[in-house]
Amino acid sequence: MNNIHGLEVGQKLVLAYRGEVHGEAVVTKLGRLWATIEYGDTWKSIARVALDDLRVHDDDRLYGEVYLSREHMTETIEAERKRRHLVRCWSDFCGQATHYRLPEGLTIEALQAAANLIGFTLPTQEQPK
């Protein structure tokens, strides 16, 4: 079972779309991969939620997300914002590293320390024959 968030039938969730709260949803059914939720004040609607990432699918389209609470929503959105910023910085760093000359004063020790931090391995120095 992929219910890593521990959802239960009857549990209330925060329904959001692009980080904006759209109301409350209630879990009405749990399966192996999906949960069924009911949402809406005047007209009740039904949608599926993927149990692994809590994304809401309505008529086979991605509709939004559900969160366990408003705090969970804030934490998740902030973590995703930080992850995207890191990816952007990494991409920029890689682009600069491949398009610029070797920086003055760069040592193999400094490069090895950076490689260790990232988890890269550098080639060993070839021994003269």
Backbone as CSV, one residue per row, in Angstrom:
resi,resn,N_x,N_y,N_z,CA_x,CA_y,CA_z,C_x,C_y,C_z
1,MET,0.851,-1.191,0.000,0.000,0.000,0.000,0.883,1.236,0.000
2,ASN,0.507,2.243,-0.784,1.294,3.456,-0.919,0.760,4.596,-0.073
3,ASN,0.011,4.311,0.953,-0.590,5.337,1.795,0.450,5.868,2.780
4,ILE,1.482,6.516,2.242,2.598,6.977,3.081,2.215,8.138,3.993
5,HIS,1.102,8.798,3.695,0.662,9.923,4.520,-0.344,9.500,5.585
6,GLY,-0.698,8.222,5.587,-1.598,7.696,6.616,-3.021,8.221,6.534
7,LEU,-3.531,8.446,5.337,-4.906,8.933,5.205,-5.897,7.885,5.708
8,GLU,-7.014,8.384,6.236,-8.076,7.513,6.733,-9.418,8.006,6.219
9,VAL,-10.352,7.100,6.051,-11.700,7.480,5.635,-12.292,8.417,6.686
10,GLY,-12.884,9.507,6.213,-13.473,10.503,7.113,-12.521,11.638,7.464
11,GLN,-11.268,11.495,7.133,-10.271,12.522,7.449,-10.516,13.773,6.604
12,LYS,-10.402,14.937,7.235,-10.561,16.210,6.530,-9.198,16.692,6.044
13,LEU,-9.185,17.187,4.806,-7.962,17.663,4.175,-8.172,19.078,3.645
14,VAL,-7.081,19.786,3.433,-7.134,21.110,2.828,-6.954,20.925,1.322
15,LEU,-7.911,21.416,0.544,-7.859,21.329,-0.911,-7.274,22.632,-1.447
16,ALA,-6.249,22.520,-2.306,-5.597,23.716,-2.836,-5.326,23.547,-4.323
17,TYR,-5.184,24.690,-4.978,-4.809,24.716,-6.387,-3.757,25.801,-6.544
18,ARG,-2.579,25.388,-7.003,-1.437,26.305,-7.175,-1.140,27.096,-5.907
19,GLY,-1.189,26.413,-4.784,-0.826,27.037,-3.516,-1.894,27.896,-2.890
20,GLU,-3.091,27.929,-3.475,-4.187,28.719,-2.941,-5.273,27.797,-2.408
21,VAL,-5.712,28.029,-1.190,-6.729,27.172,-0.571,-8.063,27.334,-1.289
22,HIS,-8.675,26.201,-1.624,-9.979,26.205,-2.281,-11.042,25.543,-1.426
23,GLY,-10.726,25.228,-0.201,-11.732,24.654,0.678,-11.254,23.393,1.361
24,GLU,-12.229,22.646,1.816,-11.964,21.428,2.565,-12.457,20.226,1.773
25,ALA,-11.749,19.130,1.923,-12.154,17.877,1.282,-12.177,16.794,2.348
26,VAL,-13.002,15.774,2.118,-13.112,14.664,3.058,-12.805,13.367,2.307
27,VAL,-11.977,12.530,2.915,-11.654,11.224,2.330,-12.873,10.316,2.500
28,THR,-13.363,9.773,1.375,-14.547,8.911,1.445,-14.221,7.443,1.170
29,LYS,-13.068,7.193,0.531,-12.720,5.815,0.191,-11.207,5.734,-0.006
30,LEU,-10.625,4.609,0.390,-9.187,4.388,0.215,-8.949,3.128,-0.596
31,GLY,-8.047,3.234,-1.554,-7.630,2.079,-2.329,-6.131,1.877,-2.168
32,ARG,-5.548,1.072,-3.046,-4.105,0.831,-2.974,-3.302,2.023,-3.465
33,LEU,-3.792,2.684,-4.527,-3.056,3.787,-5.138,-3.762,5.130,-5.016
34,TRP,-5.075,5.090,-4.849,-5.870,6.311,-4.859,-6.776,6.398,-3.636
35,ALA,-7.062,7.632,-3.259,-8.116,7.897,-2.277,-9.199,8.674,-3.025
36,THR,-10.437,8.480,-2.646,-11.528,9.260,-3.219,-11.887,10.328,-2.199
37,ILE,-12.024,11.566,-2.692,-12.396,12.675,-1.800,-13.686,13.303,-2.307
38,GLU,-14.371,13.943,-1.385,-15.572,14.717,-1.700,-15.276,16.144,-1.258
39,TYR,-15.619,17.092,-2.116,-15.354,18.491,-1.789,-16.454,19.376,-2.371
40,GLY,-16.491,20.605,-1.912,-17.472,21.578,-2.397,-18.528,21.853,-1.348
41,ASP,-18.961,23.123,-1.283,-19.957,23.521,-0.293,-21.380,23.312,-0.804
42,THR,-21.700,23.943,-1.917,-23.051,23.857,-2.455,-23.254,22.569,-3.228
43,TRP,-22.366,22.317,-4.180,-22.424,21.106,-4.992,-21.273,20.216,-4.601
44,LYS,-21.572,19.026,-4.188,-20.520,18.088,-3.806,-19.897,17.483,-5.055
45,SER,-18.583,17.525,-5.117,-17.844,16.924,-6.226,-16.976,15.810,-5.688
46,ILE,-16.636,14.889,-6.565,-15.799,13.757,-6.189,-14.562,13.766,-7.067
47,ALA,-13.422,13.477,-6.480,-12.169,13.406,-7.229,-11.298,12.320,-6.626
48,ARG,-10.236,11.967,-7.358,-9.270,10.977,-6.872,-8.006,11.695,-6.423
49,VAL,-7.380,11.159,-5.389,-6.112,11.686,-4.890,-5.083,10.570,-4.951
50,ALA,-3.958,10.842,-5.583,-2.869,9.868,-5.612,-2.280,9.784,-4.212
51,LEU,-2.190,8.586,-3.680,-1.732,8.420,-2.294,-0.249,8.735,-2.120
52,ASP,0.541,8.643,-3.180,1.979,8.887,-3.010,2.326,10.372,-2.924
53,ASP,1.641,11.239,-3.696,2.017,12.656,-3.699,0.867,13.612,-3.372
54,LEU,-0.302,13.079,-3.069,-1.484,13.853,-2.682,-1.963,14.819,-3.763
55,ARG,-1.696,14.500,-5.020,-2.202,15.316,-6.136,-3.619,14.872,-6.465
56,VAL,-4.480,15.857,-6.731,-5.882,15.598,-7.006,-6.097,15.499,-8.516
57,HIS,-6.747,14.428,-8.939,-7.069,14.219,-10.344,-8.585,14.196,-10.479
58,ASP,-9.103,15.047,-11.350,-10.529,15.130,-11.580,-10.770,14.931,-13.067
59,ASP,-11.500,13.901,-13.452,-11.732,13.562,-14.863,-10.411,13.384,-15.606
60,ASP,-9.479,12.677,-14.975,-8.168,12.372,-15.552,-7.310,13.602,-15.837
61,ARG,-7.623,14.722,-15.223,-6.777,15.915,-15.319,-6.256,16.228,-13.926
62,LEU,-5.078,16.813,-13.875,-4.545,17.234,-12.586,-5.303,18.474,-12.147
63,TYR,-5.922,18.397,-10.990,-6.751,19.497,-10.500,-6.034,20.351,-9.459
64,GLY,-5.259,19.745,-8.604,-4.618,20.474,-7.517,-3.987,19.500,-6.553
65,GLU,-3.936,19.903,-5.295,-3.339,19.067,-4.264,-4.216,19.105,-3.022
66,VAL,-4.036,18.110,-2.180,-4.616,18.168,-0.843,-3.460,18.112,0.157
67,TYR,-3.697,18.718,1.292,-2.699,18.751,2.363,-3.364,18.290,3.649
68,LEU,-2.555,17.738,4.537,-3.085,17.222,5.797,-3.602,18.346,6.682
69,SER,-3.014,19.543,6.554,-3.418,20.717,7.323,-2.865,21.956,6.622
70,ARG,-3.247,23.124,7.098,-2.695,24.363,6.521,-1.193,24.459,6.807
71,GLU,-0.777,23.975,7.969,0.648,23.985,8.302,1.419,23.078,7.344
72,HIS,0.854,21.899,7.071,1.474,20.968,6.121,1.572,21.623,4.747
73,MET,0.552,22.368,4.357,0.562,23.066,3.074,1.678,24.100,3.034
74,THR,1.778,24.908,4.065,2.819,25.944,4.119,4.209,25.327,4.068
75,GLU,4.439,24.279,4.846,5.742,23.610,4.868,6.081,22.997,3.520
76,THR,5.103,22.349,2.893,5.327,21.698,1.603,5.634,22.709,0.511
77,ILE,4.880,23.803,0.477,5.099,24.835,-0.538,6.453,25.490,-0.339
78,GLU,6.829,25.753,0.891,8.135,26.364,1.173,9.272,25.416,0.794
79,ALA,9.131,24.139,1.106,10.168,23.163,0.747,10.305,23.064,-0.772
80,GLU,9.188,23.085,-1.485,9.227,23.031,-2.952,9.851,24.296,-3.535
81,ARG,9.565,25.454,-2.935,10.166,26.712,-3.386,11.682,26.667,-3.214
82,LYS,12.132,26.156,-2.086,13.575,26.032,-1.839,14.213,25.034,-2.795
83,ARG,13.520,23.925,-3.069,14.059,22.922,-3.994,14.202,23.500,-5.401
84,ARG,13.194,24.242,-5.850,13.258,24.863,-7.179,14.380,25.882,-7.267
85,HIS,14.584,26.639,-6.198,15.677,27.610,-6.181,17.027,26.888,-6.259
86,LEU,17.167,25.796,-5.536,18.395,25.013,-5.575,18.640,24.467,-6.978
87,VAL,17.605,23.955,-7.626,17.739,23.432,-8.990,18.168,24.544,-9.942
88,ARG,17.553,25.726,-9.796,17.917,26.865,-10.632,19.375,27.266,-10.422
89,CYS,19.805,27.319,-9.162,21.200,27.661,-8.848,22.156,26.611,-9.402
90,TRP,21.801,25.340,-9.245,22.643,24.249,-9.753,22.786,24.344,-11.265
91,SER,21.675,24.593,-11.949,21.693,24.712,-13.402,22.580,25.884,-13.832
92,ASP,22.448,27.009,-13.148,23.265,28.175,-13.456,24.743,27.886,-13.192
93,PHE,25.030,27.229,-12.076,26.409,26.874,-11.733,27.014,25.968,-12.806
94,CYS,26.272,24.945,-13.225,26.774,24.022,-14.253,27.010,24.746,-15.564
95,GLY,26.105,25.647,-15.912,26.271,26.418,-17.142,27.515,27.281,-17.097
96,GLN,27.743,27.920,-15.971,28.929,28.767,-15.843,30.202,27.925,-15.825
97,ALA,30.147,26.774,-15.176,31.342,25.931,-15.071,31.775,25.396,-16.433
98,THR,30.846,25.211,-17.340,31.208,24.663,-18.650,31.498,25.734,-19.690
99,HIS,31.176,26.986,-19.419,31.365,28.035,-20.406,32.453,29.043,-20.049
100,TYR,33.079,28.896,-18.930,34.099,29.854,-18.517,35.444,29.160,-18.365
101,ARG,36.464,29.987,-18.365,37.821,29.464,-18.200,38.035,28.972,-16.773
102,LEU,39.104,28.238,-16.633,39.503,27.751,-15.314,39.774,28.958,-14.409
103,PRO,39.102,29.046,-13.261,39.295,30.206,-12.377,40.732,30.279,-11.840
104,GLU,41.240,31.504,-11.735,42.566,31.727,-11.150,42.557,31.259,-9.701
105,GLY,43.592,30.583,-9.293,43.744,30.166,-7.907,42.995,28.891,-7.544
106,LEU,42.307,28.299,-8.495,41.603,27.047,-8.202,42.632,25.944,-7.997
107,THR,42.474,25.230,-6.905,43.401,24.128,-6.616,42.666,22.802,-6.728
108,ILE,43.418,21.757,-6.923,42.817,20.424,-6.995,42.171,20.063,-5.660
109,GLU,42.755,20.566,-4.563,42.180,20.292,-3.234,40.803,20.940,-3.091
110,ALA,40.668,22.194,-3.553,39.377,22.892,-3.475,38.357,22.206,-4.371
111,LEU,38.794,21.794,-5.556,37.909,21.104,-6.479,37.489,19.750,-5.905
112,GLN,38.434,19.051,-5.247,38.121,17.759,-4.630,37.127,17.936,-3.484
113,ALA,37.291,19.005,-2.685,36.356,19.273,-1.583,34.947,19.520,-2.119
114,ALA,34.846,20.288,-3.217,33.538,20.548,-3.828,32.954,19.255,-4.388
115,ALA,33.796,18.463,-5.044,33.333,17.191,-5.606,32.835,16.257,-4.503
116,ASN,33.529,16.214,-3.384,33.108,15.371,-2.251,31.753,15.814,-1.714
117,LEU,31.545,17.128,-1.628,30.282,17.666,-1.126,29.123,17.273,-2.035
118,ILE,29.364,17.305,-3.332,28.322,17.009,-4.317,28.158,15.503,-4.520
119,GLY,29.208,14.752,-4.231,29.140,13.312,-4.439,29.744,12.878,-5.764
120,PHE,30.561,13.726,-6.358,31.241,13.404,-7.604,32.587,12.778,-7.297
121,THR,33.098,12.045,-8.242,34.480,11.540,-8.125,35.305,12.175,-9.236
122,LEU,36.475,12.597,-8.897,37.380,13.192,-9.871,38.374,12.143,-10.323
123,PRO,38.875,12.267,-11.533,39.880,11.318,-11.993,41.162,11.489,-11.184
124,THR,41.855,10.386,-11.000,43.128,10.455,-10.286,44.196,10.932,-11.256
125,GLN,45.219,11.513,-10.695,46.302,12.049,-11.519,47.062,10.904,-12.172
126,GLU,47.298,11.056,-13.462,48.032,10.021,-14.182,49.510,10.092,-13.793
127,GLN,50.096,8.957,-13.566,51.511,8.889,-13.214,52.340,8.876,-14.502
128,PRO,53.460,9.614,-14.509,54.314,9.587,-15.696,54.881,8.176,-15.911
129,LYS,55.035,7.843,-17.170,55.529,6.501,-17.512,57.022,6.506,-17.689
